[in-house]
Amino acid sequence: AQSVTQPDIHITVSEGASLELRCNYSYGATPYLFWYVQSPGQGLQLLLKYFSGDTLVQGIKGFEAEFKRSQSSFNLRKPSVHWSDAAEYFCAAGGGGATNKLIFGTGTLLAVQP
Amino acid sequence: DGGITQSPKYLFRKEGQNVTLSCEQNLNHDAMYWYRQDPGQGLRLIYYSQIVNDFQKGDIAEGYSVSREKKESFPLTVTSAQKNPTAFYLCASSPRTAAGYEQYFGPGTRLTVT
């Protein structure tokens, strides 16, 4: 079955430290991959997406993600975290059919300490 | 300003009552989606629609119904048959129905049933 796994439920980093959020997928073929961010009580905002080509993808707010086919991973990174990055982050995968349905991971809640 | 609106932001109902959540988009998107979000479970797809007057069940459609009479509107009805309706509901839309297009999310409606 197709699935997206985010192994870390909750991560705490210090402001200014680097960040890596993990995402692994299980899919029949290489899926389209997305990272979304959600502030409390709000909708989701797209950070970045991978369709094909360059495996290092740049997104908004200084985020980037690297697609690694051999590891079935699409980890999100940021070199220096700001307090405003505290939010919940969702990895999603889609593709392989005639619809644009997405499968979401369960999310990683990021806390930033001063 | 183009976007997706969901109303109301908070909704309270008594058990046994049907309730309809509104979702409107002015992005001229073909596809629309309804998700349910519960803590620790990520987003789960309830229903989606690729074209006016057509919609398909997602992974957790039991106890829900939808309609798509207009391209810009995709209301969700939570019926009394839904065993655990209290949740955060998110509506999304996508420019095309084919795989690979990102989904744009509304701000969500928090439904509480007592």
Boltz contact constraints between the chains, C-beta under 6 A:
constraints:
  - contact:
      token1: [A, 32]
      token2: [B, 100]
      max_distance: 6.0
  - contact:
      token1: [A, 42]
      token2: [B, 107]
      max_distance: 6.0
  - contact:
      token1: [A, 43]
      token2: [B, 90]
      max_distance: 6.0
  - contact:
      token1: [A, 43]
      token2: [B, 105]
      max_distance: 6.0
  - contact:
      token1: [A, 43]
      token2: [B, 106]
      max_distance: 6.0
  - contact:
      token1: [A, 43]
      token2: [B, 107]
      max_distance: 6.0
  - contact:
      token1: [A, 43]
      token2: [B, 108]
      max_distance: 6.0
  - contact:
      token1: [A, 44]
      token2: [B, 105]
      max_distance: 6.0
  - contact:
      token1: [A, 46]
      token2: [B, 102]
      max_distance: 6.0
  - contact:
      token1: [A, 49]
      token2: [B, 102]
      max_distance: 6.0
  - contact:
      token1: [A, 51]
      token2: [B, 100]
      max_distance: 6.0
  - contact:
      token1: [A, 94]
      token2: [B, 99]
      max_distance: 6.0
  - contact:
      token1: [A, 95]
      token2: [B, 99]
      max_distance: 6.0
  - contact:
      token1: [A, 95]
      token2: [B, 100]
      max_distance: 6.0
  - contact:
      token1: [A, 100]
      token2: [B, 31]
      max_distance: 6.0
  - contact:
      token1: [A, 100]
      token2: [B, 94]
      max_distance: 6.0
  - contact:
      token1: [A, 100]
      token2: [B, 97]
      max_distance: 6.0
  - contact:
      token1: [A, 100]
      token2: [B, 99]
      max_distance: 6.0
  - contact:
      token1: [A, 100]
      token2: [B, 101]
      max_distance: 6.0
  - contact:
      token1: [A, 104]
      token2: [B, 42]
      max_distance: 6.0
  - contact:
      token1: [A, 104]
      token2: [B, 43]
      max_distance: 6.0
  - contact:
      token1: [A, 105]
      token2: [B, 42]
      max_distance: 6.0
  - contact:
      token1: [A, 106]
      token2: [B, 42]
      max_distance: 6.0
  - contact:
      token1: [A, 107]
      token2: [B, 42]
      max_distance: 6.0
